Amino acid sequence: MGERSDTAGRPTAADGASGAPAPRSSGGIGGTPVSAPASARAAFLARRPAVGRAPAIIPRLLLGLVCAAYGVGAAVGWGSARLALFMGDFGLSAAALVAAVSCFLFARSADNRFRPAWLLFSLSSLMAAAGNAVWGWYECVREAEVPSPSLADLFFLCFAPPAIVGLLVLAKRPVTRAGWVCLVLDAWLIGGSLLTLSWSLALAHTAHLADVEGASVARAALSLAYPLLDIVLVSMVLALHFRRSSVNRAAVNTAIAALALTVLCDALFTSPLLRQTYQSGQLLDAGWFAGSLLLAYAPWGVARDDAEADRPVSRTASRPISGSLAALTPYLAAAVCTLGILYNVIEGRRVDRVVVFTGCTVVLALVVRQGIMLVDNIALTQELAQKENHFRSLVQGSSDVIMIAAPTGILRYVSPAAAGVYGREAEDLVGAELSSIIHPEDLGRVVHEVRKFLAAPPEEEPTTRIECRFRAGTGEWLNVESTVNRHQGGLILNSRDVTERVRLQAQLQHNAEHDPLTDLPNRALFTARVRRALGGRRAGDAGTAVLFIDLDGFKAANDRFGHQAGDELLIQAARRLQESVRSGDTAARLGGDEFAALIVGDGGRDQTAREYQVHEIADRLRLTLSQPYRIGAGEVRVTASIGVAFAEPGIAPNDLMRNADLAMYRAKAGGKDRVELYAPQMQAEVVRRSELAARLRTALRDGEFALLHQPVVHLASGTVAAVAAQARWRSAQGILFTPAEFLRVAEDSDRTAELGRWLLEEAVEQAADRSRAGHQVSVAVRLSARRLLDKGLPFGSVEALLTRYGLPSGALMIEVADSDPRVSFDELEQRLVALRRLGVRIALDGFGSGYAAINALRRLPIDVLKLDRGLVEGVVESARLHKITSGLLRIACDLGMQSVADGVDVPEQVLALRAMGCTHGQGMAFSGPLDEYRLRRALVRGEFPVPGNPAVQPVLAGGSVPLLTGSHAETPVPPT
């Protein structure tokens, strides 16, 4: 083996010139991991964040151990000459093949512009693996000397071009045509200088030996091709070092290191000292082996470093150094070229023409490159001046004030806009401390925000925004918004005046929280203040109270005098309320004519004294608000109903306000113009009414309503002249409710409308049945004036009912209540006239209680007057009521109307009313409400006993009194 190793080695100069080192050099190019499993494991470990950088060290240690093991084996000769040949040939081939596979796999998984570079590295490594395999075939298998030239030389020559092109792909692409020219010139400067130096040292000697020994043209070309390709490769490595891209920086650096190691081994092999004694498997092969594995490891093993390289990094001192080296590269190349020429001169050799020609081209390239750089520098200087003027114009012409503050807080620059914004010249502010122009109340907050901003990483918080007050030249404080940036340890502030915006925001906030008419706090702000009063240090203060205030009679005054007068009344009431509460209390308008006041507790322990004090405050407010209001040329009087609720431990603001609201409604229900304190039973009453209203919604559908009729009796004869329909509700729980009870809780207009329609239809249907049974008696149905004008009861509905059930004309009488002042008399008159044309008789219900009774008599088509129960109840005991009732009955008689007294319960009332001329009455003196069976029995009987039945009719009755079932011809329409 030793002899075959000597014969298979490269002992002669011709053999050395044949390119034997090429397979070694080619074996070092690559860029993927040693194997696919190893690469996957390395990538996984690199992505594990929990263990930091430790997993990335493991593949590197393995790589170092493998290379070290190969180096140790090569140093000791592998134990035998045959094994040394095998490891020197097939070992390098295997390493190059691993690099080829690794680069190919990485190129398939990568998705960027460097993918072609790794494919080219894979092809280059594959050529090196094939060349080393051919070399091993001759030396290890056939045990013969490798011919020159051979197929191995073809593979070795194909190794360098893909690697060179791949390095070009990795380089940062120039953006201009001049940049491309400079890249070519830089490559030639490096390559030419290396060619000059290497030709002077070795290549000229090699070419001379080939010529002397008479070597063939192919052998001579090969002897020069390998070192020239190495020179080109070295040139690309150096050029790429100064122009490498920032993307995948760690992988690119590792690949460049692998190529540099390979080129270094090639350079050592081409030296005359090693070339004469080199054999396969020696220590020099360890360098090529390590270069191949390093290239295989490059893309996969440094994936973690690549991810870190993509993140923003701060500039360090190495950047200027690397930039300086890149700028010195042309001069270093010219110096190397000069050293090559000086070496020949010192050795006393004749300067070779190749050296002279190459040196001239290097100098020419240097001159051309410097000219291009000079032109670029002039253009960049002009562009920089233009941009500087542009930005100076932007800064000086900007409406924002730009200030630069040193780390000490001293202002180093202030833009001219300060004169227009702050009213202070920029020169006066330069040199002053930034804190001197900030409002003292804002200074602490500004310092805190600036320190927090400077402590944050720049990439996470590049800017911040601060609002504060700056002192203007006039001495006033301006609201200023500043965008703050870092600048050489100090700050750049881009400030603008936002005083008007702040004022507008404050105005909008005020408008959102205050009533636009009275400028008192609205419901939202009042609720917030109640919440604040119930929390904090006064959370347990039971002396805090809320007053709800409602102006009694405001709606009537508003309708009478107009909305403008109503607004003026509300403004005066708000002013009185605001002046009556203490400075720490809150007066608010909740809406309409409802006001509220928050009386904050004083922390006293005597709850009784506190309640007395608040009650006095509320009563004083009531008296103040009830004083006459001067509106225009007249006076308007309204009263105030006030509800008071005291805070309790743990009570919510809405609950406290609800309690005050309930107390206010109790004050209105109790007669108005009074103060009512909240009591827990008020809430129980509300709950009961709510439950009753909820049951009422389903009562009609479930058939819980029943219709009763109370006879209307002729006071002279006792005969039944008509029946009055009345609804009763017997709930599923067996409770019987009168109309006064369930109509009070029926606040749902749709539900009351439905109940009115049911009552009318049921009364007409039963009246028709009685008519067909021979009981010709009219039925009276009570409907409010508002319900008559409701769209839910159209004009045609009554006619449709009369037609459907065949009720004769005059058999239906509608009792109209006149207590609602909001009803229009014009519309009501038109409605009643239309009903009378259908044969419906009209009765004025509650006559004597409403304020518009006389007006109703004057304008409405009334057939029957129905006296209010309040007049009938006191007609016997009160002489005053006796005279009033007598006068009203005389009016009815004079107008030719019949009269009905409601609530006739005792015989004395019958006698008194009949003596006054009242024609009919209904009440317990005759009969209570009857169901249909008892009513028909009473109709069969036909009359009720009347006390003191006279033989002669009263004079005021006008002779014989007609029944209520008479036609319209019997009762003339009163004149309008």
Disulfide bonds with the S-S distance in Angstrom:
none
